[in-house]
């Protein structure tokens, strides 16, 4: 009888530890990777408009939401500095700096904000490349 009870207790304990790891570590990491993927998809899908500074207010707002989602997903991961090693994620400092670069890109690409202002396409491309390196995602179609 004690073997059956100990087997059940060990099984329940293993299940609880597994669920704890899943809900507290792996699911937030997957959510962050998904958010980074959404940023990548946005930048690849609107590549021409972004690099030619021909974006719209709605594109600017969408990019701002995607970038803020990346930061919020990173904040949801406990012990991010350790957890990031499980999925080769960017360090916190790089993640924040990459998001700053994308906010710059979002502002500069918006042709509705920059009416009458010189378009700074070179700076947009430079910041986009910098963000791609910092965030460890593909944001353009150039070979690496």
BAKE-240293 format. One line per 5 residues: their letters; for each residue y, x, z of N, C-alpha, C, O, CB. Coordinates in nm, 2 decimals, always signed. Glycine has a CB too. Example, Ala and Ser with C-alpha at 12.3 -4.5 7.8 and 13.67 -1.06 7.14 Angstrom:
as) -0.57:+1.32:+0.78:-0.45:+1.23:+0.78:-0.33:+1.32:+0.78:-0.33:+1.42:+0.85:-0.45:+1.13:+0.90  -0.22:+1.28:+0.71:-0.11:+1.37:+0.71:+0.00:+1.29:+0.79:+0.11:+1.34:+0.80:-0.06:+1.41:+0.57
This chain:
xxxxx) -0.12:+0.08:+0.00:+0.00:+0.00:+0.00:+0.13:+0.09:+0.00:+0.22:+0.05:-0.07:+0.00:-0.09:+0.12  +0.12:+0.20:+0.07:+0.24:+0.28:+0.08:+0.27:+0.35:-0.05:+0.38:+0.38:-0.09:+0.23:+0.39:+0.19  +0.16:+0.38:-0.13:+0.18:+0.44:-0.26:+0.25:+0.35:-0.36:+0.33:+0.39:-0.43:+0.04:+0.49:-0.32  +0.21:+0.22:-0.35:+0.27:+0.12:-0.44:+0.42:+0.11:-0.40:+0.51:+0.10:-0.49:+0.20:-0.01:-0.43  +0.45:+0.10:-0.27:+0.59:+0.09:-0.22:+0.67:+0.21:-0.26:+0.78:+0.19:-0.31:+0.59:+0.06:-0.07
xxxxx) +0.61:+0.33:-0.24:+0.69:+0.45:-0.28:+0.71:+0.46:-0.43:+0.82:+0.50:-0.47:+0.62:+0.57:-0.22  +0.61:+0.42:-0.50:+0.63:+0.42:-0.65:+0.74:+0.32:-0.69:+0.82:+0.35:-0.78:+0.50:+0.38:-0.72  +0.74:+0.21:-0.63:+0.85:+0.11:-0.66:+0.99:+0.16:-0.62:+1.08:+0.15:-0.70:+0.82:-0.03:-0.59  +1.00:+0.22:-0.50:+1.12:+0.28:-0.46:+1.17:+0.39:-0.55:+1.29:+0.40:-0.58:+1.11:+0.33:-0.31  +1.08:+0.48:-0.59:+1.12:+0.59:-0.68:+1.16:+0.53:-0.81:+1.26:+0.58:-0.87:+1.00:+0.68:-0.69
xxxxx) +1.09:+0.43:-0.86:+1.13:+0.37:-0.99:+1.27:+0.31:-0.98:+1.35:+0.32:-1.07:+1.03:+0.26:-1.03  +1.29:+0.23:-0.87:+1.43:+0.17:-0.86:+1.53:+0.28:-0.84:+1.64:+0.26:-0.90:+1.43:+0.08:-0.73  +1.51:+0.38:-0.77:+1.60:+0.49:-0.75:+1.63:+0.56:-0.89:+1.75:+0.59:-0.92:+1.55:+0.60:-0.65  +1.53:+0.59:-0.96:+1.55:+0.65:-1.10:+1.63:+0.56:-1.19:+1.72:+0.60:-1.26:+1.42:+0.68:-1.16  +1.60:+0.43:-1.18:+1.68:+0.33:-1.26:+1.83:+0.33:-1.22:+1.91:+0.33:-1.31:+1.62:+0.19:-1.25
xxxxx) +1.85:+0.33:-1.09:+1.99:+0.32:-1.04:+2.07:+0.45:-1.08:+2.18:+0.44:-1.12:+1.99:+0.30:-0.89  +2.00:+0.56:-1.06:+2.07:+0.69:-1.10:+2.10:+0.69:-1.25:+2.20:+0.74:-1.29:+1.98:+0.81:-1.06  +2.00:+0.65:-1.33:+2.02:+0.64:-1.47:+2.14:+0.55:-1.51:+2.22:+0.59:-1.60:+1.89:+0.59:-1.54  +2.14:+0.43:-1.45:+2.25:+0.34:-1.48:+2.39:+0.40:-1.43:+2.49:+0.38:-1.50:+2.23:+0.21:-1.41  +2.39:+0.46:-1.32:+2.51:+0.53:-1.27:+2.56:+0.63:-1.37:+2.68:+0.63:-1.40:+2.48:+0.59:-1.13
xxxxx) +2.47:+0.72:-1.42:+2.51:+0.82:-1.52:+2.56:+0.75:-1.65:+2.66:+0.79:-1.71:+2.40:+0.91:-1.54  +2.49:+0.65:-1.69:+2.52:+0.58:-1.81:+2.66:+0.52:-1.80:+2.74:+0.54:-1.89:+2.42:+0.48:-1.84  +2.68:+0.44:-1.70:+2.81:+0.36:-1.69:+2.93:+0.45:-1.65:+3.04:+0.43:-1.70:+2.79:+0.26:-1.59  +2.90:+0.55:-1.57:+3.02:+0.63:-1.52:+3.05:+0.75:-1.61:+3.16:+0.80:-1.61:+2.99:+0.68:-1.39  +2.95:+0.81:-1.68:+2.97:+0.93:-1.76:+2.96:+0.90:-1.91:+3.05:+0.93:-1.99:+2.88:+1.04:-1.72
xxxxx) +2.84:+0.86:-1.95:+2.81:+0.86:-2.10:+2.89:+0.75:-2.17:+2.94:+0.78:-2.28:+2.67:+0.83:-2.12  +2.90:+0.63:-2.12:+2.98:+0.52:-2.19:+3.13:+0.56:-2.21:+3.18:+0.54:-2.31:+2.96:+0.39:-2.12  +3.19:+0.61:-2.10:+3.33:+0.65:-2.13:+3.35:+0.76:-2.23:+3.44:+0.77:-2.30:+3.40:+0.69:-1.99  +3.25:+0.86:-2.23:+3.26:+0.97:-2.33:+3.24:+0.91:-2.47:+3.31:+0.95:-2.56:+3.15:+1.07:-2.30  +3.15:+0.82:-2.48:+3.13:+0.75:-2.61:+3.25:+0.68:-2.66:+3.29:+0.68:-2.77:+3.01:+0.66:-2.61
xxxxx) +3.32:+0.61:-2.56:+3.44:+0.53:-2.59:+3.55:+0.63:-2.64:+3.63:+0.60:-2.73:+3.49:+0.45:-2.47  +3.56:+0.75:-2.57:+3.66:+0.84:-2.61:+3.63:+0.90:-2.76:+3.72:+0.91:-2.84:+3.67:+0.96:-2.52  +3.51:+0.93:-2.78:+3.47:+0.97:-2.92:+3.50:+0.87:-3.02:+3.54:+0.90:-3.13:+3.32:+1.01:-2.92  +3.48:+0.74:-2.98:+3.51:+0.63:-3.08:+3.66:+0.62:-3.10:+3.70:+0.60:-3.21:+3.46:+0.50:-3.02  +3.74:+0.64:-2.99:+3.89:+0.63:-3.01:+3.93:+0.75:-3.10:+4.02:+0.73:-3.18:+3.95:+0.64:-2.87
xxxxx) +3.88:+0.87:-3.08:+3.91:+0.98:-3.17:+3.87:+0.95:-3.31:+3.94:+0.98:-3.41:+3.85:+1.11:-3.12  +3.76:+0.88:-3.33:+3.71:+0.84:-3.46:+3.80:+0.74:-3.53:+3.83:+0.75:-3.65:+3.57:+0.78:-3.45  +3.86:+0.65:-3.45:+3.96:+0.55:-3.50:+4.08:+0.62:-3.55:+4.14:+0.59:-3.65:+3.99:+0.45:-3.39  +4.13:+0.72:-3.47:+4.25:+0.80:-3.51:+4.22:+0.87:-3.65:+4.30:+0.87:-3.74:+4.29:+0.90:-3.40  +4.10:+0.93:-3.65:+4.06:+1.00:-3.78:+4.05:+0.91:-3.89:+4.11:+0.94:-4.00:+3.92:+1.07:-3.76
xxxxx) +3.99:+0.79:-3.87:+3.98:+0.69:-3.98:+4.12:+0.64:-4.03:+4.15:+0.63:-4.15:+3.90:+0.57:-3.94  +4.21:+0.63:-3.93:+4.35:+0.58:-3.97:+4.42:+0.69:-4.05:+4.48:+0.66:-4.16:+4.43:+0.56:-3.84  +4.41:+0.82:-4.00:+4.48:+0.92:-4.08:+4.42:+0.95:-4.21:+4.49:+0.97:-4.31:+4.47:+1.05:-3.99  +4.29:+0.94:-4.22:+4.22:+0.96:-4.36:+4.26:+0.84:-4.45:+4.28:+0.86:-4.57:+4.07:+0.97:-4.34  +4.26:+0.72:-4.39:+4.28:+0.60:-4.47:+4.43:+0.59:-4.53:+4.45:+0.54:-4.63:+4.25:+0.48:-4.40
xxxxx) +4.52:+0.65:-4.45:+4.66:+0.64:-4.49:+4.72:+0.78:-4.52:+4.84:+0.80:-4.51:+4.74:+0.58:-4.37  +4.63:+0.87:-4.56:+4.67:+1.01:-4.58:+4.79:+1.03:-4.67:+4.88:+1.10:-4.64:+4.55:+1.08:-4.64  +4.79:+0.96:-4.78:+4.90:+0.98:-4.88:+5.03:+0.93:-4.82:+5.14:+1.00:-4.83:+4.87:+0.90:-5.01  +5.03:+0.81:-4.76:+5.16:+0.76:-4.70:+5.20:+0.85:-4.58:+5.32:+0.87:-4.56:+5.13:+0.62:-4.65  +5.11:+0.90:-4.50:+5.15:+0.98:-4.39:+5.21:+1.11:-4.44:+5.32:+1.15:-4.40:+5.03:+1.02:-4.30
xxxxx) +5.15:+1.18:-4.53:+5.20:+1.31:-4.57:+5.32:+1.30:-4.66:+5.39:+1.40:-4.67:+5.09:+1.39:-4.65  +5.35:+1.19:-4.72:+5.47:+1.17:-4.80:+5.58:+1.10:-4.72:+5.68:+1.06:-4.78:+5.43:+1.09:-4.92  +5.56:+1.08:-4.59:+5.66:+1.01:-4.51:+5.69:+0.88:-4.56:+5.81:+0.84:-4.57:+5.78:+1.10:-4.49  +5.59:+0.80:-4.60:+5.62:+0.67:-4.66:+5.55:+0.56:-4.58:+5.51:+0.45:-4.63:+5.57:+0.66:-4.81  +5.53:+0.58:-4.45:+5.47:+0.49:-4.36:+5.56:+0.37:-4.33:+5.68:+0.37:-4.36:+5.42:+0.55:-4.24
xxxxx) +5.50:+0.27:-4.27:+5.58:+0.15:-4.23:+5.58:+0.14:-4.08:+5.52:+0.22:-4.00:+5.51:+0.02:-4.29  +5.66:+0.04:-4.03:+5.66:+0.02:-3.88:+5.53:-0.02:-3.83:+5.49:+0.02:-3.72:+5.76:-0.09:-3.85  +5.45:-0.10:-3.90:+5.32:-0.14:-3.86:+5.22:-0.03:-3.85:+5.14:-0.02:-3.76:+5.26:-0.25:-3.95  +5.23:+0.07:-3.95:+5.15:+0.19:-3.94:+5.19:+0.27:-3.82:+5.10:+0.33:-3.75:+5.16:+0.27:-4.07  +5.32:+0.28:-3.79:+5.37:+0.36:-3.68:+5.31:+0.30:-3.55:+5.26:+0.37:-3.46:+5.52:+0.36:-3.68
xxxxx) +5.32:+0.17:-3.54:+5.28:+0.10:-3.42:+5.13:+0.11:-3.40:+5.08:+0.14:-3.29:+5.31:-0.05:-3.42  +5.05:+0.10:-3.51:+4.91:+0.12:-3.50:+4.87:+0.26:-3.46:+4.78:+0.27:-3.37:+4.84:+0.09:-3.64  +4.93:+0.36:-3.51:+4.90:+0.50:-3.47:+4.94:+0.52:-3.32:+4.86:+0.59:-3.25:+4.98:+0.60:-3.56  +5.05:+0.46:-3.28:+5.09:+0.48:-3.14:+4.98:+0.41:-3.05:+4.95:+0.47:-2.94:+5.22:+0.41:-3.11  +4.93:+0.30:-3.09:+4.82:+0.23:-3.01:+4.70:+0.31:-3.01:+4.63:+0.32:-2.90:+4.80:+0.09:-3.06
xxxxx) +4.66:+0.37:-3.12:+4.54:+0.45:-3.13:+4.55:+0.57:-3.04:+4.46:+0.61:-2.97:+4.51:+0.49:-3.27  +4.67:+0.64:-3.04:+4.69:+0.76:-2.97:+4.69:+0.73:-2.82:+4.63:+0.80:-2.74:+4.82:+0.82:-3.00  +4.75:+0.62:-2.78:+4.75:+0.58:-2.64:+4.61:+0.54:-2.59:+4.58:+0.56:-2.47:+4.85:+0.46:-2.61  +4.53:+0.48:-2.68:+4.39:+0.45:-2.64:+4.31:+0.58:-2.62:+4.23:+0.58:-2.53:+4.32:+0.37:-2.76  +4.34:+0.69:-2.69:+4.27:+0.81:-2.67:+4.30:+0.86:-2.53:+4.21:+0.91:-2.46:+4.31:+0.92:-2.78
xxxxx) +4.43:+0.86:-2.50:+4.47:+0.91:-2.36:+4.41:+0.83:-2.25:+4.36:+0.88:-2.15:+4.62:+0.92:-2.35  +4.41:+0.70:-2.27:+4.36:+0.61:-2.17:+4.20:+0.62:-2.15:+4.15:+0.62:-2.04:+4.39:+0.46:-2.19  +4.14:+0.64:-2.26:+3.99:+0.66:-2.26:+3.96:+0.79:-2.19:+3.86:+0.80:-2.12:+3.93:+0.66:-2.40  +4.04:+0.90:-2.21:+4.02:+1.03:-2.15:+4.04:+1.01:-2.00:+3.96:+1.07:-1.92:+4.11:+1.13:-2.21  +4.14:+0.93:-1.96:+4.16:+0.91:-1.82:+4.05:+0.83:-1.75:+4.04:+0.84:-1.63:+4.30:+0.84:-1.80
xxxxx) +3.98:+0.76:-1.82:+3.87:+0.68:-1.76:+3.74:+0.76:-1.74:+3.65:+0.71:-1.67:+3.83:+0.56:-1.86  +3.74:+0.88:-1.78:+3.62:+0.97:-1.76:+3.64:+1.05:-1.63:+3.73:+1.13:-1.62:+3.60:+1.06:-1.88  +3.55:+1.02:-1.53:+3.56:+1.10:-1.41:+3.52:+1.25:-1.44:+3.43:+1.28:-1.51:+3.47:+1.04:-1.30  +3.59:+1.34:-1.37:+3.56:+1.48:-1.39:+3.56:+1.52:-1.54:+3.47:+1.58:-1.58:+3.43:+1.52:-1.32  +3.67:+1.48:-1.61:+3.67:+1.51:-1.75:+3.65:+1.66:-1.78:+3.59:+1.69:-1.88:+3.80:+1.46:-1.81
xxxxx) +3.71:+1.74:-1.70:+3.70:+1.89:-1.73:+3.55:+1.93:-1.74:+3.52:+2.03:-1.81:+3.78:+1.97:-1.63  +3.47:+1.87:-1.66:+3.32:+1.90:-1.67:+3.25:+1.82:-1.77:+3.17:+1.87:-1.85:+3.26:+1.88:-1.53  +3.28:+1.69:-1.77:+3.21:+1.59:-1.87:+3.24:+1.63:-2.01:+3.15:+1.61:-2.10:+3.26:+1.45:-1.84  +3.35:+1.68:-2.04:+3.39:+1.72:-2.18:+3.29:+1.82:-2.24:+3.27:+1.82:-2.36:+3.53:+1.77:-2.19  +3.23:+1.90:-2.16:+3.14:+2.00:-2.20:+3.01:+1.94:-2.26:+2.94:+2.00:-2.34:+3.10:+2.10:-2.09
xxxxx) +2.98:+1.82:-2.21:+2.86:+1.75:-2.26:+2.87:+1.71:-2.41:+2.77:+1.70:-2.48:+2.83:+1.62:-2.18  +2.99:+1.68:-2.45:+3.01:+1.64:-2.59:+3.11:+1.73:-2.67:+3.15:+1.69:-2.78:+3.06:+1.50:-2.59  +3.13:+1.85:-2.62:+3.22:+1.94:-2.69:+3.36:+1.88:-2.71:+3.42:+1.89:-2.82:+3.16:+1.99:-2.82  +3.41:+1.81:-2.61:+3.54:+1.75:-2.63:+3.65:+1.85:-2.61:+3.63:+1.96:-2.55:+3.56:+1.64:-2.53  +3.77:+1.81:-2.65:+3.89:+1.90:-2.63:+3.93:+1.91:-2.48:+3.92:+1.81:-2.41:+4.01:+1.86:-2.72
xxxxx) +3.98:+2.02:-2.44:+4.04:+2.03:-2.30:+4.15:+1.93:-2.28:+4.22:+1.89:-2.38:+4.09:+2.17:-2.27  +4.18:+1.89:-2.16:+4.28:+1.79:-2.13:+4.42:+1.83:-2.19:+4.49:+1.75:-2.25:+4.29:+1.77:-1.98  +4.45:+1.96:-2.17:+4.58:+2.01:-2.22:+4.59:+1.99:-2.38:+4.69:+1.95:-2.43:+4.60:+2.15:-2.18  +4.48:+2.03:-2.44:+4.48:+2.02:-2.59:+4.48:+1.87:-2.64:+4.54:+1.84:-2.74:+4.35:+2.09:-2.65  +4.41:+1.79:-2.56:+4.41:+1.64:-2.60:+4.55:+1.59:-2.59:+4.59:+1.51:-2.68:+4.31:+1.57:-2.51
xxxxx) +4.62:+1.62:-2.48:+4.75:+1.57:-2.46:+4.85:+1.62:-2.57:+4.93:+1.55:-2.63:+4.81:+1.60:-2.32  +4.84:+1.75:-2.60:+4.92:+1.81:-2.70:+4.89:+1.76:-2.84:+4.98:+1.74:-2.92:+4.91:+1.97:-2.70  +4.76:+1.73:-2.87:+4.73:+1.67:-3.00:+4.78:+1.53:-3.01:+4.83:+1.49:-3.12:+4.57:+1.67:-3.01  +4.78:+1.46:-2.90:+4.84:+1.32:-2.91:+4.99:+1.33:-2.92:+5.05:+1.24:-2.99:+4.81:+1.25:-2.78  +5.06:+1.43:-2.87:+5.20:+1.45:-2.89:+5.23:+1.48:-3.04:+5.32:+1.42:-3.09:+5.26:+1.56:-2.80
xxxxx) +5.14:+1.56:-3.10:+5.16:+1.59:-3.24:+5.15:+1.46:-3.32:+5.22:+1.44:-3.42:+5.05:+1.69:-3.28  +5.05:+1.38:-3.29:+5.03:+1.25:-3.36:+5.15:+1.16:-3.34:+5.18:+1.08:-3.43:+4.90:+1.19:-3.32  +5.21:+1.16:-3.22:+5.33:+1.07:-3.20:+5.44:+1.12:-3.29:+5.52:+1.04:-3.34:+5.37:+1.07:-3.05  +5.46:+1.25:-3.30:+5.56:+1.31:-3.39:+5.53:+1.27:-3.53:+5.62:+1.22:-3.60:+5.56:+1.47:-3.38  +5.40:+1.28:-3.57:+5.37:+1.23:-3.71:+5.40:+1.09:-3.73:+5.45:+1.05:-3.84:+5.21:+1.26:-3.74
xxxxx) +5.36:+1.00:-3.63:+5.39:+0.86:-3.64:+5.54:+0.83:-3.66:+5.58:+0.74:-3.74:+5.34:+0.79:-3.52  +5.62:+0.90:-3.59:+5.77:+0.88:-3.60:+5.82:+0.93:-3.73:+5.89:+0.86:-3.80:+5.84:+0.95:-3.49  +5.78:+1.05:-3.77:+5.83:+1.11:-3.89:+5.78:+1.04:-4.02:+5.85:+1.04:-4.12:+5.79:+1.26:-3.90  +5.66:+0.99:-4.02:+5.61:+0.92:-4.14:+5.67:+0.79:-4.16:+5.66:+0.74:-4.27:+5.45:+0.91:-4.13  +5.73:+0.73:-4.06:+5.78:+0.59:-4.07:+5.91:+0.59:-4.16:+6.02:+0.63:-4.11:+5.81:+0.53:-3.94
xxxxx) +5.90:+0.55:-4.28:+6.02:+0.55:-4.37:+6.12:+0.45:-4.33:+6.24:+0.46:-4.36:+5.97:+0.52:-4.51  +6.08:+0.35:-4.25:+6.17:+0.24:-4.21:+6.26:+0.29:-4.09:+6.37:+0.25:-4.08:+6.10:+0.12:-4.16  +6.21:+0.39:-4.02:+6.29:+0.45:-3.91:+6.39:+0.56:-3.97:+6.50:+0.57:-3.93:+6.20:+0.51:-3.80  +6.34:+0.63:-4.06:+6.41:+0.75:-4.11:+6.50:+0.72:-4.24:+6.52:+0.81:-4.32:+6.31:+0.86:-4.15  +6.54:+0.59:-4.25:+6.63:+0.56:-4.36:+6.75:+0.65:-4.36:+6.82:+0.66:-4.26:+6.67:+0.41:-4.36
xxxxx) +6.78:+0.71:-4.48:+6.90:+0.80:-4.49:+6.87:+0.94:-4.43:+6.96:+1.03:-4.44:+7.01:+0.74:-4.42  +6.76:+0.96:-4.37:+6.73:+1.09:-4.31:+6.64:+1.17:-4.40:+6.56:+1.11:-4.47:+6.67:+1.07:-4.16  +6.66:+1.30:-4.41:+6.57:+1.38:-4.49:+6.43:+1.37:-4.44:+6.40:+1.37:-4.32:+6.61:+1.52:-4.49  +6.34:+1.35:-4.54:+6.19:+1.34:-4.50:+6.14:+1.48:-4.47:+6.17:+1.58:-4.54:+6.11:+1.28:-4.62  +6.07:+1.49:-4.37:+6.02:+1.62:-4.32:+5.87:+1.63:-4.34:+5.79:+1.64:-4.25:+6.06:+1.65:-4.17
xxxxx) +5.83:+1.63:-4.47:+5.68:+1.62:-4.50:+5.61:+1.75:-4.46:+5.49:+1.74:-4.42:+5.67:+1.60:-4.65  +5.67:+1.86:-4.47:+5.61:+1.98:-4.43:+5.58:+1.98:-4.28:+5.47:+2.03:-4.24:+5.70:+2.11:-4.46  +5.67:+1.94:-4.20:+5.65:+1.93:-4.05:+5.54:+1.83:-4.02:+5.46:+1.85:-3.93:+5.78:+1.89:-3.98  +5.53:+1.72:-4.10:+5.42:+1.62:-4.08:+5.29:+1.68:-4.10:+5.20:+1.67:-4.02:+5.45:+1.50:-4.17  +5.27:+1.75:-4.21:+5.15:+1.82:-4.25:+5.11:+1.92:-4.14:+4.99:+1.93:-4.10:+5.15:+1.88:-4.39
xxxxx) +5.21:+2.00:-4.10:+5.18:+2.10:-4.00:+5.13:+2.04:-3.87:+5.04:+2.09:-3.81:+5.31:+2.19:-3.98  +5.20:+1.94:-3.82:+5.17:+1.87:-3.70:+5.03:+1.80:-3.71:+4.95:+1.79:-3.61:+5.27:+1.77:-3.66  +5.00:+1.75:-3.83:+4.87:+1.68:-3.85:+4.76:+1.78:-3.84:+4.66:+1.75:-3.78:+4.87:+1.61:-3.99  +4.78:+1.90:-3.90:+4.68:+2.00:-3.89:+4.66:+2.05:-3.75:+4.55:+2.08:-3.70:+4.72:+2.12:-3.98  +4.77:+2.07:-3.68:+4.77:+2.11:-3.54:+4.70:+2.01:-3.45:+4.61:+2.04:-3.37:+4.91:+2.13:-3.48
xxxxx) +4.72:+1.88:-3.48:+4.65:+1.77:-3.40:+4.50:+1.78:-3.43:+4.42:+1.76:-3.34:+4.71:+1.64:-3.44  +4.47:+1.80:-3.56:+4.33:+1.80:-3.59:+4.26:+1.92:-3.52:+4.14:+1.90:-3.47:+4.31:+1.82:-3.74  +4.32:+2.03:-3.51:+4.26:+2.14:-3.44:+4.25:+2.12:-3.29:+4.15:+2.14:-3.23:+4.34:+2.27:-3.47  +4.36:+2.07:-3.23:+4.36:+2.04:-3.09:+4.26:+1.93:-3.05:+4.19:+1.94:-2.94:+4.50:+2.00:-3.04  +4.25:+1.83:-3.13:+4.16:+1.71:-3.09:+4.02:+1.73:-3.14:+3.93:+1.66:-3.11:+4.22:+1.59:-3.15
xxxxx) +4.00:+1.83:-3.23:+3.86:+1.86:-3.28:+3.81:+1.75:-3.37:+3.69:+1.71:-3.36:+3.77:+1.89:-3.17  +3.90:+1.69:-3.45:+3.86:+1.58:-3.54:+3.92:+1.61:-3.68:+4.01:+1.69:-3.69:+3.91:+1.44:-3.49  +3.87:+1.55:-3.78:+3.92:+1.56:-3.92:+4.02:+1.46:-3.94:+4.00:+1.34:-3.93:+3.80:+1.55:-4.02  +4.14:+1.50:-3.98:+4.26:+1.41:-4.00:+4.31:+1.42:-4.15:+4.40:+1.35:-4.19:+4.37:+1.44:-3.91  +4.25:+1.51:-4.23:+4.28:+1.52:-4.37:+4.16:+1.55:-4.45:+4.05:+1.58:-4.40:+4.39:+1.62:-4.39
xxxx) +4.18:+1.55:-4.58:+4.06:+1.58:-4.67:+4.05:+1.72:-4.71:+3.97:+1.75:-4.80:+4.08:+1.49:-4.79  +4.13:+1.81:-4.65:+4.12:+1.95:-4.69:+3.99:+2.01:-4.63:+3.95:+1.97:-4.52:+4.24:+2.03:-4.64  +3.93:+2.11:-4.70:+3.81:+2.17:-4.65:+3.84:+2.26:-4.53:+3.95:+2.32:-4.53:+3.74:+2.25:-4.76  +3.75:+2.28:-4.44:+3.77:+2.36:-4.33:+3.67:+2.47:-4.33:+3.67:+2.56:-4.24:+3.77:+2.28:-4.19
